[in-house]
């Protein structure tokens, strides 16, 4: 009797097998990185201080156990390089280079991706909407200054979706060419100057604050003038040959900016997701309360709610106008309770748009 040939695996089965193999390799790589760091630490202990190895600085990494951030950085670039080998992604971000949007793009996609700086938030949306870039990175909200209005307005004006988020801890640094005592001006974008105002008042009283278009532009100003310092990233310091005169000078130590990853389609369901909605309600008493009650009935947790006026809708006597509401909630748009909430809300709205669903992300940096 002839033996039956084994059935060919389905694509889903093959994909699970490949993911499992990749996960096993990832664990081996992580263990190897940690072991290497331990060996470097042992080498540092036994090496003679009088005759250090000539090659030591070229091969040694962090002494002791590898920091989690270092392991994450290795895997970030490993994943980015693997993806680039298959399909090099073009990712637009709010430039210039070394801006915090650039750093968020590097943290999220790695340097191996094709990261493209553009001049405005609306230009990032246009890159994605026209297909010139597959993805984009834009600031969505800051823990100190709140919403980024230009981003919300761009969502209202385009069909681009949110497919991911990248919350990143923002650290401001004072950069310059000379000693801190020689600084007469401090340049940076207005938000960064504001976020460091107490530190500047205490450590550099009377120094002129100079608004710049970006932290990167401020670093260029500091590179040209020893009496000008910049508030910018350490990456900007390396690019422009500046010294870090003071690190982490932000007034709020938990200063986080949340960046949205935008693309043509929302993110796939992961089981730990958020969904963003944008809608306009009838301009009448109780309409907002009725709309918000829908989320309570479906037991959905709202993580963010914003409102902003629709341009050109203000009445002549300035007594009222139309508003768009931006709501973010826990759950994926395909979840039953989320679907029911959207269907109920749609009946009460002048217009409603699901901006996208995306996996919840941990704070970077």
Secondary structure, 3 states (H helix, E strand, C coil): CCCCCCCCCCHHHHHHHHHHHHHHHHHHHHHHHHHHHHHHHHHHHHCCCCCCCCCHHHHCCCCCCCCHHHHHHHHHHHHHHHHHHHHCCEEEEECCCCCHHHHHHHHHHCCCCEEEEECCHHHHHHHHHCCCCCEEEEEEEECCCEECHHHHHHHHHCCCEEEEEEEEECCCEEEECCCHHHCCEEEECHHHHHHCHHHHHHHCCCCEEEECCCHHHHHHHHHHCCCEEEEECHHHHHHHCCEEEECCCCCCCCCEEEEEEEECCCCCCCCCEEEEEEEEECCCCCHHHHHHHHHHHCCCCEEEEEEEECCCCCCCCCCCCCEEEEEEEECCCCCHHHHHHHHHHHHHEEEEEEEEEEECCCCEC
